[in-house]
């Protein structure tokens, strides 16, 4: 991936989606306790204001508690369903809208519903309610701070209604309380913004580290010119396949492939032509081999192929097919035709990749001694 002076998170849409997925997952993972906290807080608030309410006020409080319980149940069902389905990747994103909708509805139950219960002429009950709402709004920072807009929406839904009531009363005490609450609101928004930016940076760095690790691993395992596995990566992959084959008592075949007269190609046509011939063989291997086969470049002009669960007859058939494909059509480089041939050594057995590779390499040199452009078995 080409990098600019800007961060990947700012320029790559796929990266931005990955960060958003992480944030939604964290939202579901860390905020489940907020539902229970809301229920407990609602019970405590109801117990405190109960004695100060008349009959109609207590009926309204009972209705309010029922609404809070219903919204909490809806949110808990959402959390449980999410965890059971355990969505991954971009499948997580459709779970954000229902989360937001149920959260805002629950916040309005507190912010608007509580004011429908408490009489506005009772300053004591209003202040008690105010204290509970301030605490509830403050908890939004830790519970929903991964998304600035979500935390701000919760704080607005919880605090703004009672601040409006205090201002509308026109009394010095209530106005001062409103100013204090508004200042708390601004401070909370500032805190949410800082928290969310730090969270975004953390996610961004985590993805950059993961991407850098993947690139470093690919570079360590890949031959830069041909894109095939290098010698180390081939040995690791081949040993894993051979172990599975040995467990099932199957033999496998290793082919060592060498480009004939490669030095002459470089000397006569130039090193660029040599590189083209190497890439040509690599693409041929990728085209002709099965997905289960393992191929790589040993270095120089030598390639290696592991054919799992292959007999000598099958391996010889593959080798002959590769020889015919290379000789059938000359390699064109800069308008010049280059006739290219291969020498291939075969080893069949159930040993380690090192043993089979050593035998196949020896067979390849035998093919060279026999006149090149042919197959030998070791």
Secondary structure, DSSP 4 states (H G I P E B T S, - for coil): ----SS-HHHH-HHHHHHHHHHHHHHHHHHSHHHHHHHHHHHHHHHHHHGGG--HHHHHHHHHHHHHHHHHHHHHHHHHHHHHHH---GGGGTTHHHHHHHHHHHHHHIIIIIHHHHS-TT-HHHHHHHHHHHHHHHHHHHHHHTTSHHHHHHHHHHHHHHHHHHHHHH--HHHHHHHHHHHHHHHHHHHHHHHHHHHHHHHHHHHHHHHHHHHHHHHHHHB-TTT-SB-HHHHHHHHHHHHHHHHHTT--EEEEEEEETTHHHHHHHH-HHHHHHHHHHHHHHHHHHS-TT-EEEEEETTEEEEEETT--HHHHHHHHHHHHHHHHHSPEEETTEEE---EEEEEEEESS-HHHHHHHHHHHHHHHHHTTSSSEEE-
